[in-house]
């Protein structure tokens, strides 16, 4: 599969993609040069999305039982050193095949949740 940078219209215009991470994991990594998520060894890549609005649903689907606080990392696609590929037909969910250089993180958003763990919103 060809490696390329192609985003949804809004993300393409801004040159960004998003990644959801538990706060303790990000706090431990952000002062280092490289970040890899907890599931990296099992998955073989870093999950991202170009549609920030989809993150709430995806987060609830996969992380509702995880009671840690989460953040959304805003990534500058042009600054990511590892290969990026889209393995989905809709081209909304890029995968980063390699560690993420923390210098590509250009922002962070807090995430609001309900008491039952449901993800409610991303505070932009």
N, C-alpha and C positions, 0 to 999 in steps of 0.2 A: 504494500500500500504506500502511496506517495505521502511524503511528509510536507505539510504546508500550513500556512496561517490563513484561515478563512473564518470569519465570524458572521453571526447574524447581523442584520443591517445596523441596528443600534450599536452593538458592540464593535462592529467593523469601523463605524464612524469614529468611535472613541478609542479604538485600539486596545480594548480591555477584555478580560475574561475574569470569572469569579471562582473562588474555591472556599468551601466551608471547612472549618477546623475547630476542634475544641480549644478553648482559651489556654488551658495548661500546656497543651502540646505546642501551640504557637509561641507562648511566652518562653518556653525552653529553647525554641529554635530561632527566634527572630534576631537575636544578637549574634548568630553564627552566619556563615556564608551560605549554607545549604539547608533546605528543609525537605523532609520526606514524611508523608503522613503515616499513621499507625498501620494502615492496611496496605502500604506500598509493596511489601514483600509478597503478600497474597495476591494482590491485583496486578502488580507489575507496571503500574502507572499511577499518575495523580489525576483524580477526577476534577473536572472543571465544568462550568456552564457559561454560555454567552448570554443566557436569559436569566437575569437575576430574579425575575418574578417566579421562575420555576423552582428556585432554591427552597422556598418555604415548603412546597409539596414534597420535594425530594428529601429534605431534611426530616420531615415528619415520617415519611415512609421508612427511612433507614436508621434514624437516630432518636426516635421518640423515647426509647428506654434508657438512653444515655443521659444522665441527669447533669452532666457538666455544662458549663456556660460555653456558648459557641460564638465565633466571629466569622464574618465573611471577609476574605482577603480579596482586594482589588489588584489584579495583575496586569502589568503592561506587557502585552503580547510581544511587542518588538524587543523587549529586554530579556525574555526567557531564553536561557542558554540551551536547554534540552529540547529534543524534538517534540513537536506537537502534531497529533493526528486526530482526525475525526473518524470514529468507528461507528457513528450513527448516521442514518440516512438524512435526518433533518439538519445535520451540521450545527447542532446547538451545544453539543457536549464534547469539547475537546479533551483529549487525554495527553498529559505531559509524560513522555517516556524518558524518565531520568529524574534526578533530584531538581528541585526548584531553587534557583539562586534567589536568596532573600532580597537582593537588590531589585528584583522585578516587582516586588510588592510595593504598590504606590498608595495604598489606602486600606482602611479596615472599617467595617460596619458592625455594630452590635446587633444581636439577634434577640428578639422578644419571644418568650414562650409562655404557655399556660402552665398551671400547676401540674397537669397530667402529662407534661412533656411535649405536647403538641407545639410545633413551631408556629408562631403567630405572624411575625413580620420581621423584615430587615430594616433597621433604622439607618436610613441613608442621610 
